[in-house]
Amino acid sequence: TTVSLAVFFLSGWIVDHVPGAARLRSWLEHLLPHGLGVWLHRINLLIVVMVLAHAHLLIRLRGGYVGFLLLLDAVTAAVLLAWAWWAWRRRRPRATVVTNEGLSADLRRLELAPDAPMSRLEPGDVIFIKVVPHSWGAALARLWHQGSPGDWHPFSVTRVDPERLGLLIRQLGDFTRSLSGLPVGARVAVQGPYGRFGRIADAGGERPLVLVGMGAGTAPLLSMLDTYAGRRPVRLLWSVRPADADAAGALVAPYRDDAQVTVQDHRFTADDLTRMLDEGERTLGQYFVVGPPRAVIAMRRTLRRIGVPRAHLHDERLTM
């Protein structure tokens, strides 16, 4: 059951390609509480514990099999110790909210100052954050109402600054809407960073970078723009909602002298791309496409039609 839910709700293998599946997932997300998935994982852990207890009880009642019981306990202890060591090595750093401002009706900029610099941060990386309760009472209240100690939520950084984590957030779900009330000085736990865009871009040497973003999904591309503008040819193509056009223009204004930047309030068509991209960009450029899954798939097809090689296309589909 857990695997089936993960494949349908998180992987994109079905909803990105089967007509109507995305609407079905949206309907089910409103019908089924998010805590259901958390409790399914807890039931799996309970089953493992029951199997272990059953093995002990059955062997003790029947007698014998002492060697098997010792081996079972030794393997279980080794796995638990390995997990504890891994969890200790990857204990979550904390950060403080230093900026929280609305850019438009549902677009928000958040800036975090980590307690220790995140030296592994690379262009295009993603971090997960979780708001830390300000007291034990608040933590217990959240556990009682949500059935979990809090969920991790993924966001892309907009600049590669180990001491300041900038996030561009579209406020669509319950958690992102709640960020409007997150005060400066609040504490959050941080997990990550994760990503591969930076390594892929670095492997391309001096080849042109073409960054195609749709909506707030452009956040990872902004960090790439910030890193590579002025160092190699970079073109940013950002399609936004009309209500976000002014905010988007202000975010990319500092880079217009060092990169080719186009922000428009509708998706880029094949004619738009043919007119904007020169022959070198179409044949040699590295393309990074970020946005909603079906929009990314459609953009990949459009880029292939105008002559961009499949091997030059890299994408991130915002399925979570």
Buried (B, 14 or more C-beta within 10 A) or exposed (E): EEEEBEEBBEEBEBBBEEEEBBEEBEEEEEEEEBBEBBEEEEEEEEEEEEEEEEBEEEBEEEEEBEEEBEEBEEEEEEEEEEEEEEEEEEEBBEBBBBEBEBBBEBBBBBBBBBEEEBEEBBBBBBBBBBBBBEEEEEBEEBEEEBBBEBBBBEBBBBBBBEEBBBBBBBBEEEBBEEBEEBEEEBBBBBBBBEBEBBEBBEEBEEBBBBBBBBBBBBBBBBBBBBBBBEEBBBBBBBBBBEEBBEBBBEBBEEBEEBBBBEBBEEBBEEEBBEEBBEEEBBEBBBBBBBBBBBBBBBBBEBBEEEEBEEEBBBBBBBBE
